[in-house]
Each structure stands twice: as C-alpha cells, then as structure tokens.
Amino acid sequence: MDLSPREIETLATIVEEYIATAQPVGSRTVARRSSLGLSAASIRNTMADLTEKGLLDQPHTSAGRIP
C-alpha cells in the first residue's frame, strides 16, 4: 500500500499520540502536533483517507481516530 508523505506524517502523529494517551486522536491535535502546517479540516480529509485504507478506526462519529 502506497502512502503519501502527508498520510505517513499524519499516521505517525496519531500513533504517537494514541500511545501517549490511549485516547482517540482528533484532527486538531494532529494539526498542532505534526509538522505539516495544515488546518484541522485538511487533516480530517487525510484521516478519512487513512480510515478508508483500513489504517485508522473511528470508534464514534464525533470521536477522533485510533490506529
């Protein structure tokens, strides 16, 4: 499976944050913690792509994502 650099950075940030907190990770957290310099809305789109690829799960519609 090929991932873009944006997807790799987003996934890495989510995994690191999830390991640290054991809580679903939201797009605002990823936007603040990553070096991508993207808005939370752009991060949400990337997170949706990663979810479609089976790399993330969304336990609840208003929750963040988990690896």
N, C-alpha and C positions, 0 to 999 in steps of 0.2 A: 504494500500500500504506500503510495507516494503522498507525502505531506508537504505543504508549502512551509517556508520559513515562519510565516505568521502562525500557522497551525502548530508547528513544533514549539514555538515560544509560548503560545497560549496553553498548550497541553502541559508543558513543563511547569509553568507558573501554577496551574490548577493542581497538579500532582504535589508540588512542594507545599502549597497552602493547605491542601487536604491532609497531608501527612502531619503538618504542624498543628492543625485544629480539629481534625476528624469531623468537620462540618462541610456541608455543600458550599461550593465556592461560587460567588456571584461575579457578574461581569464588571461591576465597579471595582471590586477587589483586584481582579486581573488587570484592569486598566491602570490602577495605581501601582501595582507591584511589578508589572512587566516593563521591559524597556522598549515596548512597541510604540508608545506615544499615540495610541488610538483611543477613541471615545468608547464609552461603555456600550453604545449601540453597535459599533463595529465589532467589538469583542463578542457581543451576543450572536452576531451573524457567524463568526468563526466558531463559537461554541456550538451553534446549531449544526454546522457542517461536521464537526467532530462527533456530535451525537449521532448524526446520520451514518457516519462511518463506523459506529459501534465503539468508539474510544471513550465516550462520556455517557453518563446516565443522568436523567433529571428525576429525582425521587418525587417531586411535587411540582406542579406547574408554576408556582411562584417561588420555588426554591432555586438555589444555584445548581451547579453540576458537580457530579462526583466521577472520579476516574473508574 
